[in-house]
Amino acid sequence: MYKGKPVILASQSPRRKQLLEQAGVPFEVKVVETAETFPPDMPIPEVPVHIARQKAQAVTALCKAEDIIIAADTVVVLDDTIIGKPKDRADAIRILSALAGRTHQVITGVVIRHQERERLFAKTTDVHFKPLTPGQITYYIDKYQPFDKAGAYAIQEWIGAVGIDRINGCFYNVMGLPVSRVVEELEQF
């Protein structure tokens, strides 16, 4: 319950769960598998909000009228191209090699829905990787197996500590949920 209303997190992400717990928001997880598709001509900043909305709509049938649904999606963008989750080890090496020594954007789209009200927003964080050696990249991939992560990395793991030298924006956004903004929006429900 958040101020008397049950909160539903429409995500299996352990990082999103951790961030909501850290913020003291009690919640229950409900997930329905969604395709996570978007129109090919959709502007990139709108993509994660569109996918988050699909996730929220998918769980609506499982929820009660008084529930507040939170859904989110995170994309990594390099050179105006969305970098998804790696298909395999070789793809993870390719992705991290492309990110090394460069700045990319992490955009998280969030949908918060309660009855007829819906709040949609996206938060962008610029992330800069130092140059990475092939040894650092393969060490990280082999030890941390980042195959379920957009951009093939998690900022809170080893690669973030040794490879990322600066960010401009919200750290927690890069983890998958701009939690301070989420709490701020929840306060308005």
C-alpha positions in Angstrom: 0.0 0.0 0.0 1.2 3.5 -0.9 -0.9 6.0 0.9 -3.7 3.5 1.0 -3.4 2.2 -2.5 -1.8 -1.1 -3.6 1.2 -0.6 -5.9 1.9 -3.1 -8.7 5.3 -3.2 -10.4 4.9 -4.6 -13.9 8.5 -5.7 -14.2 10.6 -8.7 -13.3 13.7 -6.6 -13.2 15.6 -7.3 -9.9 17.1 -3.8 -10.2 13.7 -2.1 -10.4 12.5 -4.2 -7.4 15.6 -3.2 -5.4 15.1 0.5 -6.2 11.5 0.6 -5.2 12.3 -1.3 -2.0 15.1 1.2 -1.3 12.6 4.1 -1.7 10.3 2.4 0.9 7.5 1.8 -1.6 5.7 -1.4 -0.8 4.6 -3.3 -3.9 3.7 -6.5 -5.5 5.1 -7.8 -8.8 2.7 -8.8 -11.6 4.0 -9.4 -15.1 2.5 -10.5 -18.4 5.0 -11.3 -21.2 4.8 -8.5 -23.8 6.4 -8.2 -27.3 8.2 -4.9 -26.5 7.7 -3.7 -30.1 7.4 -0.2 -31.5 6.7 1.5 -34.8 10.0 1.8 -36.8 9.5 5.5 -37.4 8.9 6.3 -33.7 11.3 8.9 -32.3 13.8 7.1 -30.0 12.9 9.1 -26.8 9.3 7.9 -27.2 10.2 4.2 -27.5 10.7 3.3 -23.8 7.5 5.0 -22.8 5.6 3.2 -25.6 7.0 -0.2 -24.4 6.3 0.7 -20.7 2.8 1.5 -21.7 2.5 -2.0 -23.3 3.7 -3.5 -20.1 1.2 -1.5 -18.0 -1.7 -2.4 -20.3 -0.8 -6.1 -20.2 -1.1 -6.3 -16.4 -4.2 -4.2 -16.1 -6.5 -7.2 -16.4 -4.6 -8.8 -13.4 -5.1 -5.8 -11.2 -7.9 -4.4 -9.0 -9.4 -1.0 -9.7 -7.6 0.6 -6.7 -4.2 -0.6 -7.8 -1.5 1.8 -9.0 0.5 0.2 -11.8 4.2 1.1 -12.4 5.8 -0.1 -15.6 9.2 0.9 -17.0 11.5 0.2 -19.9 15.1 1.2 -20.5 16.9 1.6 -23.7 20.6 2.4 -24.4 21.2 4.7 -27.4 24.5 5.1 -29.2 24.7 7.2 -32.4 20.9 7.5 -32.6 20.6 3.7 -32.6 18.9 1.7 -29.8 21.3 -0.9 -28.5 19.3 -3.8 -27.1 20.2 -6.8 -25.0 23.1 -8.9 -26.4 22.1 -12.1 -28.2 25.2 -13.9 -27.0 28.8 -13.5 -25.8 30.1 -12.2 -29.2 27.3 -9.7 -29.4 28.1 -8.5 -25.8 31.7 -8.0 -26.7 30.7 -6.1 -29.9 28.3 -3.8 -27.9 30.8 -3.0 -25.1 33.6 -2.4 -27.6 31.3 0.1 -29.4 30.5 1.9 -26.1 34.1 2.0 -24.9 35.6 5.5 -25.0 32.3 7.1 -25.9 29.2 8.7 -24.4 25.8 7.1 -24.9 22.4 7.8 -23.5 20.2 5.7 -21.3 16.5 6.5 -21.5 14.0 5.0 -19.1 10.3 5.4 -19.9 7.9 5.1 -17.1 4.1 4.7 -17.0 2.2 5.1 -13.7 -1.5 4.3 -14.0 -4.3 4.4 -11.5 -7.9 4.0 -12.8 -8.4 6.6 -15.5 -5.3 8.6 -14.6 -2.0 7.9 -16.3 1.4 9.7 -16.0 4.0 9.1 -18.7 7.6 10.3 -18.7 11.1 9.5 -19.9 14.3 10.3 -18.2 17.7 10.5 -20.1 21.1 10.1 -18.6 24.4 10.5 -20.5 27.0 7.8 -19.6 30.6 8.0 -20.6 32.8 4.9 -20.7 36.6 5.2 -20.5 38.4 3.3 -23.2 38.2 -0.4 -22.3 40.7 -3.1 -23.1 39.6 -6.4 -24.7 40.7 -8.1 -21.5 38.4 -5.9 -19.4 35.5 -6.4 -21.7 35.8 -10.3 -21.8 36.5 -10.4 -18.0 33.3 -8.5 -17.3 31.2 -10.5 -19.7 32.5 -13.9 -18.5 32.2 -13.0 -14.8 28.9 -11.0 -14.8 27.0 -12.5 -17.8 25.2 -9.3 -18.8 22.9 -10.9 -21.4 19.7 -9.6 -19.8 20.8 -6.0 -19.8 20.3 -3.4 -22.4 23.7 -2.2 -23.6 25.3 -5.4 -22.2 26.2 -3.8 -18.8 24.9 -2.8 -15.4 26.3 0.4 -14.0 26.2 -1.0 -10.4 28.5 -3.9 -11.3 32.3 -4.1 -11.8 32.2 -2.5 -15.3 30.6 0.6 -13.8 33.1 1.0 -11.1 36.2 0.7 -13.4 34.9 1.7 -16.8 32.5 4.6 -16.4 34.2 7.8 -15.5 31.2 10.2 -15.6 27.5 10.4 -16.0 25.2 13.4 -16.5 21.8 12.7 -15.0 20.3 10.2 -12.7 22.4 7.2 -11.7 19.3 5.2 -10.8 17.9 5.8 -14.2 20.8 3.9 -15.6 20.0 1.0 -13.3 16.5 1.0 -14.8 14.2 3.3 -12.8 14.5 7.0 -12.0 13.2 6.3 -8.6 13.1 9.9 -7.2 10.8 11.0 -10.1 8.7 7.8 -9.6 8.2 8.6 -5.9 7.4 12.2 -6.8 4.7 11.1 -9.3 3.3 8.6 -6.8 2.8 11.4 -4.3 0.4 13.0 -6.8 -1.8 9.9 -6.8 
